[in-house]
């Protein structure tokens, strides 16, 4: 059983990212192409005090730019009203505004209901919202979804996205996997932090995302998340010792530390992350 609400906008407040903020000094430049999310990227969500799904559909914008947001008087569009999925990057990158709605769903059904909504192709993105999760975290997950769908479309993995601000429970949802994405956020004062946003994928998409690599040990990766967040910071700021930096560079190819690299090369990344957790700032 689910109930549909119209998500409403509210006065923007500083988002709660749930991560320690570190000052980014002049010697700590971000990596080329690294995406940093700020409060200006986030929709202002006013959500009911219940578990549920935040759904979004983006419409083509004649003025390219960052995603913008609006609420809808029709929170959920049935499958027969859905437009065909976009086929070219030109219909993905300059998308906006986002039509946002909220659907109240029992917590035990969140993942399964989210998957069903995505499969209708009536929405582009669904964010699982836990009652206890700060709205700022859910807004961050939605902003990340806009970015993630463009990236995965370019990889040939489709454009629909199912994310969560907190670790989703997969009980009762067979054949799906949760991926903890490492992302960078800023509070707009020169401070940055690395945090986690989760994505839920079906088996075939997950295997394609791995690019032929064997499925890694999820338990080991999730247990190492504090170390991986720390390692991402050290890598970005050039604070790894030469030996570990050279080893990591061989798999990152000059880019940032991403979940995809971790999942494809766990035997390389996890030992370095384990030692990084004990490295002084």
N, C-alpha and C positions, 0 to 999 in steps of 0.2 A: 504494500500500500504506500502511495506517495501523494504528497500535496504540492501544488504549484504556487509559488509566490513570484511577484515581480521584484527583482533585485533593484534596490534604489541607490542612488548616489548620495553621498554625504560630504560634509566639509573634510577636505584632505587633512590628515594628521600624520605625523612622522610614523612610518611603518615599523612594526616590531618584527625584525628579521630573525630573531632568535640566535644571533651569532655575535661573538665578541668583535668589536670594531677596532681596527688598527689604523693609525695615521699613515697615510701614503705620502712619504717625503719625496723631495725632488729627485732623490737617488733611487726611488722605488717605482719606476715607470711600469705601466701595465704592458703586457705583451701585445705584439701586433695582432689585430683582429679580435682581441679579447673583449667580450661583452660585459659591461658593468651596468647593473640595474640600479636606477635611482628612483626616488619617490615620484618623479615626473613620469615614469613609465607605468606606474601602478594606477589601476582604477580605484576610485573610492567606493568601497562596498559597504552597504548597510544590510547586514544579514540577520535573519531571525535567530533566536537562541535555540537552535536545533541542528542535528546532523542533516546533511543533504548534499546536493550537487549544484555547483555553479556551472551553468552552461553558457556557451558563447558561440556566436556566428559572426564572422567578419564579412563586411561588404566592400567591394572595390572602391577605393578612394581616388578621386581625380587628382588630388594633391599628395604625392608621395611623402611619407614621413613616418614618425613613430605611431604605434597603434593608439587609437582613441576609443572612447567607450560611450555607450549610451544604454539606457534601459529600454525594455520593450513592453508594450501593452499586450503582446502575444508571447508569453514566456517560452512556450514550447511549440515548435512547428512539427506537425506529423510528417512521416516519411514521404508521403505523396506530394508534399509541398517543397521538398528539398531540391535545390538546384543540383546540376551535375557537378561532380568534384572538379576543381581547377586542374588544368592540364599543363599550364606553363608558369614559369616563375613570375611572369609579369602580373599574374592574377594573385600571387601570394605575397610578394614583398610589400607593395603599397596598399595594404589592406586597412580598412577602417571605415566608419567606426565599428566597434565591437558591440553587438547586441547581446546584452547580458541578462540572465534570468536565474532564479534559484528554485530548486525543487527539493522539498523536504523528503528525505528517505531514511528509513530505519538503518541504524549503523551497520547491522549485520548484512545488509543488502547493498551497501554503497558501491563496492567494486563491481558486482554483477549488474546493478542498474546503470552504472557509469558505462560499462562495456556495451550494454544494450542501446544506450542513447547514442554512442559513437557509431554503432553499426547502422543506425537508421539513416546516417548521412544528413540528418536535419540540422546538426550542429557541427562546428569545427573543433571545438575543444570542450572538455568537461574537467572540472576540478572537484575532487572529493573534499568536502568541508566537514571537519569534525567539530562538534559543538564546542569543545575545549580549545580549539585552535584560534589564535588571534586573527581577526579579519585581515590585518596587514600581511600575514603569512599566506593566506588564501589569495589575496590580491597579487602577491609576488608570484605564486604558482600560476596564476592566470596570465600575468605578463610574460613569464617564462614560456608558457604554452605558445604564445604568439611568435616568439623567437624560435622555439623548437620545431614548430610545424614547418617553417620555411626551410630549416636545415635538413630535416628528415625527408622533405619532399625532394630536395636537390640530390639526396642519396638514393632516391627511388623507393622510399619506404612508406609512401603515402603521406597525407597531410593532416589526418585527424590525430588528436592528442588527448590522452587521459593522464592527468597528473594529480598529485596530492601534496599538501604542505607538510603533512606528517606521515610517518611510515604506515602504509596501508596494510590491513590484514587481508590475506588472500584466501582464508578459509572458505570453502564452498565455491571458489572460482577456479576451476580446473584449467590447466594449460596456459596460464598467464604468469608473467614474471614482473617483479618490481625492480626498478633501476634507480639508485640514488645519484642524481646528477649533482655535480659540484658547480656552484655558480658564485659569482662575485657581486656584491651589493655595496652601495655607498649611501651614506646619509646626507650627502650634499655639502658636508663641511670639510672635505678632504680626508675623511676616514673611510676605509674599506674593510670588508669582512668577507669570508668565504662561508657558505652555508649549503644546505642540502634541500633540493626539491625532488620529489619522487615521480617517476613515470611508470605506468603499468602498460605492458606490451603483451600481445598474444605470442604464442610460440614461434610461428613462422617469421613474424616481423623481428622478434628478438634474435633469432638465428641469423637473419639477414643483417641486422645491426652489428652482430659480432663479426661479420665479414669472413666467415669460414673458420674462425677460431673456435675451439671446443668450449662448451658451457663451463664457466668457472665455478668455484666453490662460493656460493652466495653467502653462506654463513660466515666464512672467513672475511669476505669483503665488507659485509655489514658490521662485523666486529671491529674492523680497521677504520671505520669512517672518521673517528676523531684524528687518527694519524694521517689519513688522506687529506682532510681539511687543512691540517698543519703543513703537510708537504706541499700542497698547492700554494700556500702563502710563501713558504721558503723558496720554492721554485720561481715564483713571480718576482720576488724581491732579490734574487741572486744570492741567497744566504746558505745554499747547500755547499758542502765542501766539494772540491774539484772532482774527486773520484765518483761520488754519488751523482753529481751534476752531469758528468759525462755519460754515465750509465743511463740516467733518465733521459738525457737528450737523444739517445739513440732510438728511443721509442716515441718520443714526443715530437721529434722533427721540428723543433723550434717553436712549437705551439704551447698552449696551456695544458695543464693536467686535466683531462676530462674523464667522465665515467667510461666512455667508450675505450679509451686507452687503458684504463684500469682493468676493465673486463676482458680486453683482448690480451693484455700482457700482465696478468696478476703475479706471475713468478718473478718478474722484474720489479714491478712497482711496490708490491706489498712489503718485501723486506726493507726497501728504502724508506717506506712510510713508517714502518715500525721504529726505525732508528730516528726518524725525523721528529717523532713526538717528544723525544727527550733532548732535542736540540734547543739551546738557549735562543731567545728572540734576537 
